[in-house]
Amino acid sequence: MGSFPIVGRQGALCGNINYASGKFYATEHAVVVETYGGTDVDWARYLLEGLNLNQYATATAQPGLSVKTINEVPIPIPPVKEQSRIAVCLQASLESVEQIVELTTSLCFSISETKSKILDLAIHGKLIPQDPSDEPAIELLKRINPAFTPSDNLHYEGTLPVGWAICRLEYILEYEQPQAYIVKSTEYSDSYSTPVLTPGKSFILGFTNESDGICKTLPVIIFDDFTTESKYVDFPFKVKSSAIKFLRTKGDIDIRYVAFQFLDRCLYN
């Protein structure tokens, strides 16, 4: 009975700290920590969490912590009353942080949902009013490829707005392999001028001083074969990966609109 910090000492949970109260059973892979001499148990728990005990684990394929190793870890000890004050302050601070995390998670979800909704409205012709004087999309597609004929068996959810048409990406996009633009050295520096890009969240991997093989035919969409992530780029750059493809639009197709189509599919998938 009571409240005790629990130290995981083997495998994936090695060095993890949990907290148990009341009646419980501990496995042989856990160490139940009992405090003495009036030591504040909450302070002890926070101390153990801050020690990162996993760093003391044996360097094997199955990391482990012995009781002897745990007992030999040096720690600073404040007076008992200060332990309690530290524990109270820590608990209040961590609760505030947790509230911020929850709010941030909720906000990120709302932002993602809003983006998805706006993109959905845009690609279904509901974001802006239709202009009946605009040239129908079918005429644009026929200029790009005189042999183009619309197909009724292409999947599309919703009613197509007047003047719109459905086509495959192959009718409006040109693909280029990245070999001419791949950076030779990954010794990047912020003092260099040319960014090295990836379609992923990091986007800019670094900056290179290489002056050849810079992509200057812009704007362009870079697309990763493996992750299916994409980015619209309108400034000179190089890339690192051979998995990236360069996509450009044919004719008068607005590449920004196509880039948003890619973003919409990324958000939904």
C-alpha positions in Angstrom: 0.0 0.0 0.0 1.0 3.6 -0.6 2.4 5.6 -3.5 5.6 4.6 -5.3 7.6 5.6 -8.3 8.2 2.5 -10.6 11.4 2.3 -12.7 11.4 0.1 -15.8 14.6 -1.7 -16.1 14.6 -3.8 -19.2 13.7 -3.6 -22.9 11.8 -0.8 -24.5 10.6 0.5 -21.0 14.2 0.6 -19.6 14.5 3.8 -17.6 10.8 4.8 -17.9 9.2 6.1 -14.8 5.6 5.4 -13.7 3.7 6.1 -10.6 1.6 3.6 -8.7 -0.8 4.0 -5.7 -2.8 1.6 -3.6 -2.5 -2.2 -4.1 -0.5 -3.4 -7.1 1.9 -6.1 -8.3 5.2 -5.3 -10.0 6.9 -7.6 -12.5 10.5 -8.7 -12.3 11.4 -6.0 -14.9 10.3 -3.2 -12.7 11.9 -1.6 -9.6 9.6 -0.2 -6.9 11.2 2.9 -5.3 10.5 3.4 -1.6 11.4 6.7 0.0 12.9 7.1 3.5 13.4 9.8 6.2 10.5 11.9 5.1 11.7 12.3 1.5 8.8 13.7 -0.5 7.6 10.9 -2.8 6.3 13.3 -5.5 9.7 15.1 -5.6 11.3 11.6 -5.9 9.2 10.8 -8.9 9.9 14.0 -10.7 13.6 13.6 -9.8 13.7 10.1 -11.4 11.9 11.4 -14.5 14.5 14.1 -14.9 17.5 11.8 -14.4 17.0 10.0 -17.7 18.0 6.7 -16.2 18.1 5.1 -19.6 21.5 6.6 -20.1 22.9 4.2 -17.5 21.5 1.1 -19.2 23.9 -1.6 -20.4 24.8 -1.2 -24.0 23.2 -4.5 -25.4 20.6 -5.4 -27.9 18.2 -5.6 -25.0 19.0 -2.6 -22.7 18.8 -3.3 -19.0 19.2 -1.5 -15.7 20.3 -3.3 -12.5 19.2 -2.3 -9.1 22.9 -1.8 -8.2 23.3 0.6 -11.2 20.2 2.6 -10.2 21.4 2.8 -6.5 24.8 4.3 -7.6 23.3 7.2 -9.6 24.3 10.4 -7.9 21.6 12.9 -7.2 21.3 16.4 -5.5 19.1 16.4 -2.3 17.4 19.6 -1.1 15.9 19.9 2.4 12.7 17.9 3.0 10.4 21.0 3.1 12.0 22.3 -0.1 11.4 19.0 -1.8 7.7 19.4 -1.1 7.7 23.0 -2.4 9.5 21.9 -5.6 7.1 19.0 -6.1 4.1 21.4 -5.8 5.6 23.9 -8.1 6.5 21.2 -10.6 3.1 19.7 -10.6 1.4 23.1 -11.3 3.9 23.9 -14.0 3.5 20.5 -15.8 -0.2 20.8 -15.6 0.0 24.1 -17.3 2.2 22.7 -20.0 -0.2 19.8 -20.5 -3.0 22.2 -21.0 -1.0 24.1 -23.6 -0.2 20.8 -25.4 -3.9 19.9 -25.5 -4.8 23.4 -26.8 -2.1 23.2 -29.4 -3.2 19.8 -30.5 -6.8 21.0 -30.8 -5.7 24.1 -32.7 -3.6 22.1 -35.1 -6.5 19.8 -35.8 -8.8 22.8 -36.4 -6.2 24.3 -38.8 -6.0 21.1 -40.7 -9.8 20.8 -40.9 -10.1 24.4 -42.1 -7.4 23.8 -44.8 -9.2 20.7 -46.0 -12.5 22.5 -46.2 -11.1 25.4 -48.1 -9.3 23.2 -50.6 -12.4 21.0 -51.0 -14.5 24.1 -51.8 -11.9 25.3 -54.3 -11.5 22.1 -56.3 -15.3 21.6 -56.4 -15.9 25.1 -57.8 -17.5 26.5 -54.7 -14.9 28.9 -53.3 -15.5 31.7 -55.8 -18.4 32.7 -58.1 -18.3 31.1 -61.6 -17.8 33.5 -64.6 -19.9 32.3 -67.5 -17.7 34.3 -69.9 -14.7 32.1 -69.1 -13.5 29.7 -71.8 -14.6 26.2 -71.0 -11.8 24.0 -69.7 -12.5 21.4 -72.5 -11.3 24.0 -75.0 -8.1 24.5 -73.1 -7.5 20.8 -72.9 -8.0 20.5 -76.7 -5.4 23.2 -77.3 -2.9 21.2 -75.3 -3.8 18.0 -77.0 -6.2 18.2 -80.0 -6.9 14.5 -79.6 -8.2 14.9 -76.1 -11.8 13.6 -75.4 -13.4 13.7 -72.0 -14.0 10.4 -70.2 -17.1 9.6 -68.2 -15.4 6.8 -66.2 -12.9 9.0 -64.3 -13.7 9.1 -60.6 -15.0 12.4 -59.3 -17.1 13.1 -56.2 -19.7 15.8 -56.6 -21.4 17.7 -59.4 -19.0 19.2 -61.9 -19.4 23.0 -62.3 -20.4 24.5 -65.6 -17.3 25.0 -67.8 -15.2 22.5 -65.9 -13.8 19.2 -67.3 -12.1 16.1 -65.8 -8.8 14.8 -67.1 -5.9 12.7 -66.0 -2.7 14.4 -64.8 -0.8 13.1 -67.7 -2.8 15.4 -70.0 -1.7 18.6 -68.2 1.7 17.8 -66.6 5.2 17.2 -67.9 7.6 15.2 -65.8 11.4 15.8 -65.4 13.9 13.5 -63.7 16.0 15.3 -61.0 19.5 14.1 -61.9 20.6 17.4 -63.4 19.7 19.2 -60.1 21.0 16.9 -57.4 23.5 18.5 -55.1 27.0 16.9 -55.1 28.0 17.8 -51.6 25.8 17.9 -48.4 28.3 20.3 -46.7 25.6 23.0 -46.2 26.1 26.5 -44.8 23.8 29.4 -44.1 26.3 31.6 -45.7 25.6 29.9 -49.1 22.9 31.2 -51.4 21.2 28.3 -53.1 18.7 26.2 -51.1 18.6 22.4 -51.2 14.9 21.4 -51.1 12.8 18.4 -50.1 9.0 18.1 -50.5 8.7 17.1 -46.8 7.9 19.3 -43.8 11.5 20.5 -43.4 11.4 21.8 -47.0 14.9 23.5 -46.9 17.6 21.0 -46.0 20.3 23.6 -46.1 22.2 25.9 -48.5 24.9 25.0 -51.1 27.5 27.1 -52.9 27.3 24.9 -56.0 26.7 27.1 -59.0 25.8 24.4 -61.6 22.7 22.3 -61.9 20.4 24.9 -60.3 16.7 24.6 -61.3 15.7 27.9 -62.8 12.8 26.9 -65.0 10.1 28.1 -62.6 7.6 27.7 -61.1 7.6 24.0 -60.6 6.1 21.3 -58.3 8.6 18.9 -56.7 7.1 15.6 -55.9 8.6 12.7 -53.8 7.9 9.2 -55.2 8.2 7.5 -51.8 6.4 9.9 -49.5 4.0 11.4 -52.1 4.6 14.8 -50.6 4.8 17.8 -52.8 5.8 21.5 -52.8 5.2 24.4 -55.1 8.5 26.3 -55.7 9.0 29.6 -57.5 12.7 30.3 -56.7 16.0 28.7 -57.9 17.1 25.6 -56.0 18.7 22.2 -56.0 17.6 18.9 -54.5 19.3 16.0 -52.7 17.2 12.9 -53.6 16.8 11.1 -56.8 13.2 10.2 -55.7 12.1 13.7 -56.4 10.3 14.4 -59.7 9.8 17.9 -61.3 6.3 18.6 -62.5 5.4 21.5 -64.8 2.1 22.2 -66.4 1.3 22.3 -70.2 -0.3 25.1 -72.0 -2.1 27.7 -69.9 -2.8 25.4 -67.0 -2.2 27.3 -63.8 0.4 25.4 -61.9 -0.7 26.9 -58.6 -4.1 25.3 -59.0 -2.5 22.0 -59.7 -0.2 22.4 -56.6 -3.3 22.9 -54.4 -4.8 19.8 -56.0 -1.8 17.8 -54.8 -2.0 19.4 -51.3 -5.7 18.5 -51.1 -4.9 14.8 -51.8 -2.1 14.9 -49.3 -4.4 16.2 -46.5 -7.1 13.7 -47.2 -4.7 10.8 -47.4 
